[in-house]
Amino acid sequence: MSVENTTTEVTSTEYRAHSGQYIEESAKRPVYITKHGRTMRVLIDIEEYERLKAIDAPRVVHPSELDDELKAELEKGYQGSDTPELNHLMD
């Protein structure tokens, strides 16, 4: 059953019966696997998974990896404009 042009939707029973077909299909478009009318899983190509994972993962860098200009800005220790109206929160 086609959800839209770029996806395929199948029941878990149908997926089990024809998993090879749907694994191949997932190289071209996502395959949504449903159970009792609810989407439970999505089968996608590994390259698409890696792309999505890279977008979601924050990149952590060591200070030694920063360029000199950014290091200089960080060394200034600037914390933003004064906010005396918030001083009562420090009591």
VMD Tcl script that builds the backbone (N, CA, C; Angstrom):
set m [mol new atoms 273]
animate dup $m
set s [atomselect $m all]
$s set {name element resname resid chain x y z} {
  {N N MET 1 A 0.849 -1.180 0.000}
  {CA C MET 1 A 0.000 0.000 0.000}
  {C C MET 1 A 0.890 1.236 0.000}
  {N N SER 2 A 0.726 2.107 -0.929}
  {CA C SER 2 A 1.574 3.284 -1.053}
  {C C SER 2 A 1.003 4.437 -0.232}
  {N N VAL 3 A 1.829 5.039 0.638}
  {CA C VAL 3 A 1.419 6.187 1.436}
  {C C VAL 3 A 1.483 7.442 0.578}
  {N N GLU 4 A 2.556 7.608 -0.173}
  {CA C GLU 4 A 2.757 8.682 -1.128}
  {C C GLU 4 A 3.811 8.196 -2.099}
  {N N ASN 5 A 4.150 8.966 -3.070}
  {CA C ASN 5 A 5.092 8.543 -4.100}
  {C C ASN 5 A 6.438 8.090 -3.548}
  {N N THR 6 A 6.860 8.663 -2.443}
  {CA C THR 6 A 8.205 8.401 -1.956}
  {C C THR 6 A 8.268 7.416 -0.796}
  {N N THR 7 A 7.170 6.790 -0.435}
  {CA C THR 7 A 7.181 5.817 0.660}
  {C C THR 7 A 6.341 4.600 0.307}
  {N N THR 8 A 6.558 3.532 1.058}
  {CA C THR 8 A 5.763 2.317 0.938}
  {C C THR 8 A 5.314 1.936 2.337}
  {N N GLU 9 A 4.095 1.486 2.478}
  {CA C GLU 9 A 3.564 1.048 3.772}
  {C C GLU 9 A 3.107 -0.401 3.652}
  {N N VAL 10 A 3.547 -1.250 4.603}
  {CA C VAL 10 A 3.162 -2.666 4.605}
  {C C VAL 10 A 2.855 -3.098 6.030}
  {N N THR 11 A 2.052 -4.123 6.150}
  {CA C THR 11 A 1.787 -4.681 7.478}
  {C C THR 11 A 2.991 -5.516 7.898}
  {N N SER 12 A 3.121 -5.746 9.195}
  {CA C SER 12 A 4.244 -6.554 9.676}
  {C C SER 12 A 4.165 -7.971 9.115}
  {N N THR 13 A 2.959 -8.485 8.938}
  {CA C THR 13 A 2.786 -9.826 8.357}
  {C C THR 13 A 3.288 -9.849 6.918}
  {N N GLU 14 A 2.917 -8.834 6.138}
  {CA C GLU 14 A 3.369 -8.730 4.758}
  {C C GLU 14 A 4.885 -8.559 4.711}
  {N N TYR 15 A 5.439 -7.776 5.616}
  {CA C TYR 15 A 6.887 -7.579 5.652}
  {C C TYR 15 A 7.596 -8.900 5.917}
  {N N ARG 16 A 7.117 -9.667 6.911}
  {CA C ARG 16 A 7.742 -10.958 7.227}
  {C C ARG 16 A 7.705 -11.893 6.023}
  {N N ALA 17 A 6.607 -11.875 5.283}
  {CA C ALA 17 A 6.458 -12.778 4.138}
  {C C ALA 17 A 7.347 -12.385 2.958}
  {N N HIS 18 A 7.654 -11.094 2.832}
  {CA C HIS 18 A 8.404 -10.609 1.672}
  {C C HIS 18 A 9.516 -9.644 2.081}
  {N N SER 19 A 10.224 -9.967 3.156}
  {CA C SER 19 A 11.213 -9.025 3.696}
  {C C SER 19 A 12.287 -8.651 2.678}
  {N N GLY 20 A 12.750 -9.587 1.892}
  {CA C GLY 20 A 13.782 -9.296 0.897}
  {C C GLY 20 A 13.339 -8.223 -0.080}
  {N N GLN 21 A 12.093 -8.322 -0.518}
  {CA C GLN 21 A 11.543 -7.331 -1.448}
  {C C GLN 21 A 11.546 -5.941 -0.809}
  {N N TYR 22 A 11.150 -5.879 0.464}
  {CA C TYR 22 A 11.054 -4.577 1.124}
  {C C TYR 22 A 12.422 -4.027 1.523}
  {N N ILE 23 A 13.369 -4.902 1.766}
  {CA C ILE 23 A 14.737 -4.442 2.015}
  {C C ILE 23 A 15.272 -3.773 0.756}
  {N N GLU 24 A 15.032 -4.393 -0.392}
  {CA C GLU 24 A 15.438 -3.783 -1.669}
  {C C GLU 24 A 14.702 -2.463 -1.903}
  {N N GLU 25 A 13.420 -2.454 -1.613}
  {CA C GLU 25 A 12.593 -1.249 -1.795}
  {C C GLU 25 A 13.107 -0.091 -0.941}
  {N N SER 26 A 13.595 -0.418 0.268}
  {CA C SER 26 A 14.058 0.634 1.178}
  {C C SER 26 A 15.315 1.337 0.671}
  {N N ALA 27 A 15.989 0.768 -0.311}
  {CA C ALA 27 A 17.136 1.449 -0.917}
  {C C ALA 27 A 16.665 2.643 -1.736}
  {N N LYS 28 A 15.415 2.609 -2.173}
  {CA C LYS 28 A 14.870 3.674 -3.018}
  {C C LYS 28 A 13.982 4.639 -2.241}
  {N N ARG 29 A 13.280 4.134 -1.240}
  {CA C ARG 29 A 12.318 4.950 -0.494}
  {C C ARG 29 A 12.055 4.280 0.856}
  {N N PRO 30 A 11.639 5.043 1.864}
  {CA C PRO 30 A 11.323 4.447 3.165}
  {C C PRO 30 A 10.179 3.439 3.062}
  {N N VAL 31 A 10.270 2.389 3.864}
  {CA C VAL 31 A 9.210 1.384 3.957}
  {C C VAL 31 A 8.672 1.452 5.382}
  {N N TYR 32 A 7.410 1.856 5.506}
  {CA C TYR 32 A 6.744 1.941 6.807}
  {C C TYR 32 A 6.105 0.597 7.106}
  {N N ILE 33 A 6.417 0.050 8.280}
  {CA C ILE 33 A 5.879 -1.245 8.682}
  {C C ILE 33 A 4.843 -1.004 9.769}
  {N N THR 34 A 3.625 -1.467 9.525}
  {CA C THR 34 A 2.524 -1.222 10.451}
  {C C THR 34 A 2.127 -2.497 11.186}
  {N N LYS 35 A 1.521 -2.301 12.340}
  {CA C LYS 35 A 0.965 -3.404 13.125}
  {C C LYS 35 A -0.310 -2.887 13.755}
  {N N HIS 36 A -1.397 -3.575 13.502}
  {CA C HIS 36 A -2.716 -3.164 14.002}
  {C C HIS 36 A -3.047 -1.734 13.589}
  {N N GLY 37 A -2.664 -1.374 12.361}
  {CA C GLY 37 A -3.006 -0.071 11.816}
  {C C GLY 37 A -2.107 1.082 12.245}
  {N N ARG 38 A -1.103 0.791 13.065}
  {CA C ARG 38 A -0.188 1.844 13.521}
  {C C ARG 38 A 1.201 1.609 12.955}
  {N N THR 39 A 1.844 2.666 12.511}
  {CA C THR 39 A 3.220 2.543 12.033}
  {C C THR 39 A 4.119 2.247 13.224}
  {N N MET 40 A 4.864 1.136 13.121}
  {CA C MET 40 A 5.718 0.704 14.223}
  {C C MET 40 A 7.209 0.862 13.914}
  {N N ARG 41 A 7.579 0.734 12.652}
  {CA C ARG 41 A 8.979 0.808 12.238}
  {C C ARG 41 A 9.058 1.455 10.869}
  {N N VAL 42 A 10.247 1.979 10.564}
  {CA C VAL 42 A 10.528 2.496 9.231}
  {C C VAL 42 A 11.858 1.888 8.795}
  {N N LEU 43 A 11.843 1.267 7.647}
  {CA C LEU 43 A 13.050 0.671 7.083}
  {C C LEU 43 A 13.611 1.657 6.070}
  {N N ILE 44 A 14.856 2.105 6.307}
  {CA C ILE 44 A 15.474 3.067 5.393}
  {C C ILE 44 A 16.874 2.584 5.014}
  {N N ASP 45 A 17.388 3.128 3.932}
  {CA C ASP 45 A 18.723 2.806 3.461}
  {C C ASP 45 A 19.759 3.277 4.480}
  {N N ILE 46 A 20.854 2.548 4.615}
  {CA C ILE 46 A 21.878 2.887 5.604}
  {C C ILE 46 A 22.466 4.274 5.358}
  {N N GLU 47 A 22.620 4.656 4.097}
  {CA C GLU 47 A 23.161 5.989 3.810}
  {C C GLU 47 A 22.231 7.089 4.311}
  {N N GLU 48 A 20.931 6.879 4.163}
  {CA C GLU 48 A 19.964 7.862 4.667}
  {C C GLU 48 A 20.000 7.892 6.192}
  {N N TYR 49 A 20.109 6.724 6.815}
  {CA C TYR 49 A 20.211 6.659 8.276}
  {C C TYR 49 A 21.439 7.427 8.761}
  {N N GLU 50 A 22.592 7.196 8.139}
  {CA C GLU 50 A 23.825 7.883 8.540}
  {C C GLU 50 A 23.696 9.395 8.342}
  {N N ARG 51 A 23.048 9.816 7.244}
  {CA C ARG 51 A 22.841 11.242 6.997}
  {C C ARG 51 A 21.990 11.859 8.102}
  {N N LEU 52 A 20.892 11.201 8.453}
  {CA C LEU 52 A 20.006 11.706 9.501}
  {C C LEU 52 A 20.702 11.713 10.861}
  {N N LYS 53 A 21.462 10.686 11.124}
  {CA C LYS 53 A 22.189 10.596 12.385}
  {C C LYS 53 A 23.200 11.733 12.509}
  {N N ALA 54 A 23.873 12.059 11.421}
  {CA C ALA 54 A 24.866 13.137 11.431}
  {C C ALA 54 A 24.209 14.490 11.698}
  {N N ILE 55 A 23.019 14.691 11.174}
  {CA C ILE 55 A 22.303 15.951 11.399}
  {C C ILE 55 A 21.928 16.092 12.867}
  {N N ASP 56 A 21.526 14.990 13.477}
  {CA C ASP 56 A 21.014 15.001 14.841}
  {C C ASP 56 A 22.125 15.052 15.891}
  {N N ALA 57 A 23.304 14.539 15.555}
  {CA C ALA 57 A 24.370 14.425 16.546}
  {C C ALA 57 A 25.117 15.740 16.711}
  {N N PRO 58 A 25.178 16.241 17.928}
  {CA C PRO 58 A 25.966 17.454 18.142}
  {C C PRO 58 A 27.454 17.127 18.003}
  {N N ARG 59 A 28.201 18.067 17.514}
  {CA C ARG 59 A 29.638 17.870 17.362}
  {C C ARG 59 A 30.334 18.497 18.555}
  {N N VAL 60 A 31.127 17.717 19.226}
  {CA C VAL 60 A 31.883 18.191 20.375}
  {C C VAL 60 A 33.319 18.415 19.913}
  {N N VAL 61 A 33.870 19.558 20.263}
  {CA C VAL 61 A 35.247 19.844 19.877}
  {C C VAL 61 A 36.086 20.169 21.108}
  {N N HIS 62 A 37.333 19.824 21.026}
  {CA C HIS 62 A 38.291 20.160 22.077}
  {C C HIS 62 A 38.756 21.595 21.811}
  {N N PRO 63 A 39.027 22.377 22.850}
  {CA C PRO 63 A 39.472 23.759 22.633}
  {C C PRO 63 A 40.655 23.870 21.670}
  {N N SER 64 A 41.511 22.870 21.637}
  {CA C SER 64 A 42.668 22.923 20.732}
  {C C SER 64 A 42.255 22.893 19.261}
  {N N GLU 65 A 41.029 22.465 18.983}
  {CA C GLU 65 A 40.537 22.403 17.603}
  {C C GLU 65 A 39.966 23.742 17.120}
  {N N LEU 66 A 39.780 24.694 18.024}
  {CA C LEU 66 A 39.198 25.974 17.649}
  {C C LEU 66 A 40.225 26.846 16.948}
  {N N ASP 67 A 39.742 27.689 16.031}
  {CA C ASP 67 A 40.671 28.602 15.368}
  {C C ASP 67 A 41.041 29.737 16.332}
  {N N ASP 68 A 42.134 30.424 16.022}
  {CA C ASP 68 A 42.667 31.463 16.916}
  {C C ASP 68 A 41.667 32.583 17.177}
  {N N GLU 69 A 40.913 32.965 16.169}
  {CA C GLU 69 A 39.939 34.050 16.334}
  {C C GLU 69 A 38.867 33.682 17.357}
  {N N LEU 70 A 38.350 32.473 17.285}
  {CA C LEU 70 A 37.330 32.040 18.240}
  {C C LEU 70 A 37.919 31.893 19.640}
  {N N LYS 71 A 39.144 31.380 19.727}
  {CA C LYS 71 A 39.800 31.272 21.032}
  {C C LYS 71 A 39.939 32.648 21.671}
  {N N ALA 72 A 40.312 33.644 20.878}
  {CA C ALA 72 A 40.478 35.012 21.401}
  {C C ALA 72 A 39.155 35.541 21.933}
  {N N GLU 73 A 38.071 35.285 21.216}
  {CA C GLU 73 A 36.745 35.735 21.677}
  {C C GLU 73 A 36.368 35.046 22.986}
  {N N LEU 74 A 36.635 33.767 23.088}
  {CA C LEU 74 A 36.295 33.030 24.310}
  {C C LEU 74 A 37.137 33.502 25.497}
  {N N GLU 75 A 38.390 33.862 25.233}
  {CA C GLU 75 A 39.268 34.324 26.304}
  {C C GLU 75 A 38.806 35.655 26.892}
  {N N LYS 76 A 38.049 36.424 26.131}
  {CA C LYS 76 A 37.523 37.687 26.634}
  {C C LYS 76 A 36.538 37.457 27.781}
  {N N GLY 77 A 35.897 36.303 27.786}
  {CA C GLY 77 A 34.972 35.971 28.856}
  {C C GLY 77 A 33.686 36.765 28.842}
  {N N TYR 78 A 33.326 37.347 27.718}
  {CA C TYR 78 A 32.114 38.161 27.635}
  {C C TYR 78 A 30.882 37.311 27.921}
  {N N GLN 79 A 30.053 37.753 28.846}
  {CA C GLN 79 A 28.862 37.019 29.251}
  {C C GLN 79 A 27.569 37.675 28.803}
  {N N GLY 80 A 27.666 38.726 27.997}
  {CA C GLY 80 A 26.467 39.423 27.568}
  {C C GLY 80 A 26.297 40.721 28.338}
  {N N SER 81 A 25.241 41.424 28.011}
  {CA C SER 81 A 24.966 42.710 28.661}
  {C C SER 81 A 24.576 42.506 30.116}
  {N N ASP 82 A 24.843 43.527 30.932}
  {CA C ASP 82 A 24.417 43.478 32.326}
  {C C ASP 82 A 22.897 43.389 32.389}
  {N N THR 83 A 22.419 42.633 33.360}
  {CA C THR 83 A 20.969 42.494 33.559}
  {C C THR 83 A 20.661 42.713 35.041}
  {N N PRO 84 A 20.747 43.960 35.513}
  {CA C PRO 84 A 20.514 44.239 36.936}
  {C C PRO 84 A 19.110 43.827 37.377}
  {N N GLU 85 A 18.172 43.793 36.465}
  {CA C GLU 85 A 16.810 43.406 36.840}
  {C C GLU 85 A 16.716 41.930 37.275}
  {N N LEU 86 A 17.771 41.173 37.006}
  {CA C LEU 86 A 17.776 39.755 37.411}
  {C C LEU 86 A 18.625 39.501 38.655}
  {N N ASN 87 A 19.252 40.537 39.210}
  {CA C ASN 87 A 20.135 40.361 40.364}
  {C C ASN 87 A 19.434 39.708 41.540}
  {N N HIS 88 A 18.152 39.963 41.719}
  {CA C HIS 88 A 17.420 39.378 42.844}
  {C C HIS 88 A 17.403 37.848 42.796}
  {N N LEU 89 A 17.628 37.288 41.647}
  {CA C LEU 89 A 17.648 35.828 41.516}
  {C C LEU 89 A 18.914 35.214 42.102}
  {N N MET 90 A 19.929 36.025 42.334}
  {CA C MET 90 A 21.202 35.528 42.861}
  {C C MET 90 A 21.229 35.514 44.385}
  {N N ASP 91 A 20.171 36.013 45.044}
  {CA C ASP 91 A 20.132 36.049 46.514}
  {C C ASP 91 A 19.848 34.708 47.104}
}
mol reanalyze $m
mol bondsrecalc $m
mol representation Tube
mol addrep $m
